[in-house]
Amino acid sequence: MTAAPASLARRAAAEFIGTAALLVVVIGSGIQAAALTADVGVALVANSLASAIGLGLIITLFGPLSGAHLNPVVTLTSWWGRRGGDPDGLTGRQALLYTAAQTAGAITGALLAEAMFGRTPGTFATQVRDGGHLLIGEIVATAGLVLVIQGLGRIGRPRLIPAAVAAYIAAAIWFTSSGSFANPAGTIGRSFTDSFTGIAPESLPGFVAAQLLGGVLGLVLAAVLYGRRPAASAPIATTPLNQAYETAS
């Protein structure tokens, strides 16, 4: 039995809360790891594992409501799909509301993580992340993320997306030079923490531009490799992420 579609307001709320929770996990685990060990490698292991586990749980929890995009790039790929004839994609108004909710949620999550560890909320990051090699890393990280989501949706295996996305992020944190931010909203949120996972505000334009370019590249790769995604029958679906929950209900 298919559940009734959630209202746009509830879906936006799910995106806000889900993205805030994701930033609490990413930043909070980074602060905790850095406090417990001076070994950067050990801290990164702890941070990447916590981030991947938290992401998988958040997608599973919020997926039935909004698709658990948690990321403007994922939202924009859904919007682009609708422009290409996919009835399950987001409209421009829906995509704009999702993106605003994700960005606000990311900032809120960063401030909450800072407060939770007794730090001063609202302190901007000082860790500058620049250089062409890091931007290439962000392009690769984001393209891979989009390819995982779109690819699994197009081959009819959307149930694997929550676990696959979590596993991909855990791996990409290690194999990309940038540490795989791969999320414009999350990147903005992480500029509000001067901690292990922070990024200085002056580094934001390059990272966000690279992520958007990576999203385009991911869509192109998915189209070349898998062709068009078959139209879904469930009206609630907004991306392949939703199908994992619709087909199981």
RODO-2510 file (C-alpha; in nm, 4 decimals, decimal comma):
residues 249
     n   res          X          Y          Z
     1     m     0,0000     0,0000     0,0000
     2     t     0,1393     0,3382    -0,1035
     3     a     0,1368     0,6162     0,1560
     4     a    -0,0280     0,9498     0,0743
     5     p     0,2189     1,2096    -0,0533
     6     a     0,3514     1,4467     0,2120
     7     s     0,2649     1,8126     0,1719
     8     l     0,5317     2,0445     0,0344
     9     a     0,5617     2,2100     0,3769
    10     r     0,6295     1,8739     0,5452
    11     r     0,8785     1,7822     0,2761
    12     a     1,0627     2,1117     0,3208
    13     a     1,0626     2,0583     0,6976
    14     a     1,2109     1,7116     0,6437
    15     e     1,4856     1,8616     0,4280
    16     f     1,5589     2,1268     0,6915
    17     i     1,5714     1,8830     0,9829
    18     g     1,7524     1,6128     0,7886
    19     t     2,0241     1,8476     0,6655
    20     a     2,0627     1,9978     1,0134
    21     a     2,1017     1,6475     1,1565
    22     l     2,3612     1,5623     0,8932
    23     l     2,5711     1,8677     0,9825
    24     v     2,5444     1,7863     1,3539
    25     v     2,6813     1,4397     1,2780
    26     v     2,9609     1,5587     1,0489
    27     i     3,0759     1,8525     1,2612
    28     g     3,0065     1,6946     1,6006
    29     s     3,1994     1,3779     1,5185
    30     g     3,4843     1,5913     1,3852
    31     i     3,5033     1,7960     1,7045
    32     q     3,4864     1,4834     1,9181
    33     a     3,7501     1,3017     1,7148
    34     a     3,9922     1,5955     1,7239
    35     a     3,9476     1,6214     2,1014
    36     l     4,0187     1,2533     2,1593
    37     t     4,3269     1,2098     1,9404
    38     a     4,6068     1,4189     1,7965
    39     d     4,6478     1,1691     1,5107
    40     v     4,4781     1,3260     1,2070
    41     g     4,4412     0,9897     1,0369
    42     v     4,2604     0,8354     1,3328
    43     a     4,0390     1,1429     1,3622
    44     l     3,9472     1,1177     0,9938
    45     v     3,8598     0,7490     1,0288
    46     a     3,6244     0,8283     1,3155
    47     n     3,4727     1,1273     1,1364
    48     s     3,4180     0,9429     0,8085
    49     l     3,2584     0,6401     0,9746
    50     a     3,0256     0,8502     1,1880
    51     s     2,9329     1,0666     0,8887
    52     a     2,8544     0,7666     0,6689
    53     i     2,6496     0,5872     0,9351
    54     g     2,4599     0,9031     1,0215
    55     l     2,3903     0,9813     0,6558
    56     g     2,2533     0,6340     0,5915
    57     l     2,0213     0,6568     0,8904
    58     i     1,9014     1,0060     0,7980
    59     i     1,8233     0,9021     0,4387
    60     t     1,6322     0,5996     0,5663
    61     l     1,4315     0,8108     0,8114
    62     f     1,3499     1,1105     0,5921
    63     g     1,3422     0,9414     0,2523
    64     p     0,9713     0,8521     0,2704
    65     l     0,8853     1,2192     0,3318
    66     s     1,0991     1,4247     0,0976
    67     g     1,3347     1,1852    -0,0765
    68     a     1,6064     1,2941     0,1679
    69     h     1,7971     1,5020    -0,0846
    70     l     1,9845     1,6928     0,1905
    71     n     2,1862     1,8483    -0,0901
    72     p     2,1063     2,1202    -0,3464
    73     v     2,2931     1,9283    -0,6171
    74     v     2,0628     1,6284    -0,5726
    75     t     1,7644     1,8640    -0,5768
    76     l     1,8835     2,0353    -0,8945
    77     t     1,9301     1,7010    -1,0703
    78     s     1,5689     1,6199    -0,9827
    79     w     1,4552     1,9555    -1,1221
    80     w     1,6565     1,8972    -1,4382
    81     g     1,4980     1,5552    -1,4757
    82     r     1,1529     1,7124    -1,4755
    83     r     1,2620     1,9532    -1,7469
    84     g     1,3673     1,6503    -1,9465
    85     g     1,0232     1,4929    -1,9177
    86     d     1,0473     1,3037    -1,5880
    87     p     0,7110     1,3567    -1,4148
    88     d     0,8642     1,2601    -1,0803
    89     g     1,1126     1,5478    -1,0816
    90     l     1,0744     1,8646    -0,8765
    91     t     0,9243     2,1834    -1,0153
    92     g     1,1298     2,5018    -1,0016
    93     r     0,9333     2,6272    -0,6985
    94     q     0,9792     2,2990    -0,5141
    95     a     1,3512     2,2906    -0,5931
    96     l     1,3948     2,6469    -0,4675
    97     l     1,2149     2,5666    -0,1411
    98     y     1,4175     2,2473    -0,0934
    99     t     1,7441     2,4319    -0,1509
   100     a     1,6522     2,7104     0,0922
   101     a     1,5494     2,4542     0,3561
   102     q     1,8721     2,2574     0,3094
   103     t     2,0914     2,5665     0,3391
   104     a     1,9098     2,6945     0,6476
   105     g     1,9228     2,3467     0,7978
   106     a     2,2965     2,3152     0,7353
   107     i     2,3693     2,6446     0,9102
   108     t     2,1409     2,5515     1,1982
   109     g     2,3089     2,2129     1,2352
   110     a     2,6531     2,3721     1,2423
   111     l     2,5501     2,6183     1,5126
   112     l     2,3886     2,3389     1,7150
   113     a     2,6995     2,1207     1,6942
   114     e     2,9161     2,4093     1,8136
   115     a     2,6832     2,4809     2,1063
   116     m     2,6584     2,1129     2,1982
   117     f     3,0343     2,0967     2,2543
   118     g     3,0497     2,4196     2,4546
   119     r     3,1977     2,6220     2,1720
   120     t     3,0865     2,9679     2,0605
   121     p     2,8256     2,9300     1,7843
   122     g     2,8680     3,1501     1,4808
   123     t     3,2479     3,1553     1,4705
   124     f     3,3545     3,1327     1,1085
   125     a     3,6054     2,8717     0,9969
   126     t     3,9633     2,9768     0,9367
   127     q     4,0756     2,6651     0,7507
   128     v     4,1350     2,7822     0,3943
   129     r     4,0886     2,5081     0,1367
   130     d     4,2125     2,6327    -0,1993
   131     g     4,4058     2,5065    -0,4972
   132     g     4,2976     2,3533    -0,8254
   133     h     4,3625     2,0000    -0,7037
   134     l     4,0999     2,0406    -0,4307
   135     l     3,8448     2,1712    -0,6796
   136     i     3,9105     1,8723    -0,9039
   137     g     3,8489     1,6550    -0,5976
   138     e     3,5113     1,8221    -0,5421
   139     i     3,4121     1,7760    -0,9057
   140     v     3,4971     1,4056    -0,8852
   141     a     3,3256     1,3606    -0,5464
   142     t     3,0012     1,5265    -0,6559
   143     a     2,9920     1,3609    -0,9970
   144     g     3,0325     1,0222    -0,8306
   145     l     2,7537     1,0940    -0,5828
   146     v     2,5108     1,1913    -0,8583
   147     l     2,6127     0,8895    -1,0647
   148     v     2,5453     0,6542    -0,7726
   149     i     2,1959     0,7988    -0,7144
   150     q     2,0982     0,8287    -1,0790
   151     g     2,2591     0,5037    -1,1837
   152     l     2,0857     0,2896    -0,9227
   153     g     1,7549     0,4595    -0,9995
   154     r     1,7886     0,3959    -1,3714
   155     i     1,8762     0,0280    -1,3376
   156     g     1,5819    -0,0368    -1,1081
   157     r     1,7685    -0,0791    -0,7798
   158     p     1,6613     0,2260    -0,5786
   159     r     1,6402     0,0269    -0,2547
   160     l     2,0196     0,0196    -0,2503
   161     i     2,0549     0,3987    -0,2592
   162     p     2,0626     0,4750     0,1180
   163     a     2,3383     0,2223     0,1866
   164     a     2,5186     0,2977    -0,1394
   165     v     2,5254     0,6740    -0,0800
   166     a     2,6524     0,6258     0,2752
   167     a     2,9231     0,3862     0,1553
   168     y     3,0217     0,6169    -0,1286
   169     i     3,0614     0,9182     0,1012
   170     a     3,2714     0,7143     0,3455
   171     a     3,5010     0,6143     0,0614
   172     a     3,5083     0,9546    -0,1091
   173     i     3,6190     1,1286     0,2108
   174     w     3,9352     0,9242     0,1704
   175     f     3,9926     0,8982    -0,2031
   176     t     3,9318     1,2627    -0,2972
   177     s     4,1829     1,5399    -0,2322
   178     s     3,9100     1,7705    -0,0994
   179     g     3,7634     1,5314     0,1570
   180     s     3,4369     1,5074    -0,0416
   181     f     3,2172     1,7920     0,0766
   182     a     3,0031     1,7280    -0,2364
   183     n     2,7147     1,9380    -0,1023
   184     p     2,6745     2,3169    -0,1450
   185     a     2,4440     2,3524     0,1568
   186     g     2,6704     2,1396     0,3735
   187     t     2,9729     2,3376     0,2581
   188     i     2,8076     2,6652     0,3566
   189     g     2,7107     2,5169     0,6927
   190     r     3,0658     2,3999     0,7563
   191     s     3,1929     2,7565     0,7167
   192     f     3,0192     2,8254     1,0508
   193     t     3,2534     2,6005     1,2483
   194     d     3,6206     2,6668     1,3133
   195     s     3,6918     2,3004     1,3704
   196     f     3,8306     1,9859     1,2092
   197     t     3,5609     1,9828     0,9393
   198     g     3,5378     2,3570     0,8760
   199     i     3,6018     2,5532     0,5586
   200     a     3,6838     2,9240     0,5499
   201     p     3,4179     3,1459     0,3866
   202     e     3,6636     3,2620     0,1207
   203     s     3,6909     2,9035    -0,0032
   204     l     3,3150     2,8678    -0,0571
   205     p     3,2812     3,0080    -0,4130
   206     g     3,5325     2,7672    -0,5614
   207     f     3,3952     2,4635    -0,3774
   208     v     3,0309     2,5381    -0,4606
   209     a     3,1133     2,6019    -0,8269
   210     a     3,3072     2,2750    -0,8434
   211     q     3,0160     2,0873    -0,6839
   212     l     2,7679     2,2281    -0,9354
   213     l     2,9990     2,1330    -1,2202
   214     g     3,0351     1,7873    -1,0707
   215     g     2,6574     1,7536    -1,0577
   216     v     2,6333     1,8303    -1,4290
   217     l     2,9100     1,5809    -1,5021
   218     g     2,7321     1,3152    -1,2962
   219     l     2,4112     1,3652    -1,4945
   220     v     2,5992     1,3374    -1,8224
   221     l     2,7723     1,0178    -1,7116
   222     a     2,4416     0,8652    -1,5975
   223     a     2,2791     0,9476    -1,9315
   224     v     2,5704     0,8064    -2,1306
   225     l     2,5949     0,4871    -1,9250
   226     y     2,2311     0,4106    -1,8455
   227     g     2,0143     0,6208    -2,0731
   228     r     1,6924     0,7757    -1,9478
   229     r     1,5475     0,6631    -1,6183
   230     p     1,2162     0,4787    -1,6618
   231     a     0,9187     0,6829    -1,5490
   232     a     0,7952     0,5830    -1,2028
   233     s     0,4285     0,5201    -1,1358
   234     a     0,4129     0,6661    -0,7855
   235     p     0,3169     1,0374    -0,7820
   236     i     0,5113     1,1117    -0,4623
   237     a     0,8491     1,0229    -0,6085
   238     t     1,0794     1,3183    -0,6615
   239     t     1,4078     1,1366    -0,7331
   240     p     1,5263     0,7764    -0,7357
   241     l     1,5727     0,8162    -0,3604
   242     n     1,1959     0,8114    -0,3099
   243     q     1,1468     0,4931    -0,5088
   244     a     1,3326     0,2914    -0,2481
   245     y     1,0490     0,3572    -0,0069
   246     e     0,7609     0,3509    -0,2523
   247     t     0,8479     0,0060    -0,3860
   248     a     0,8792    -0,1306    -0,0328
   249     s     0,5406     0,0000     0,0854
***
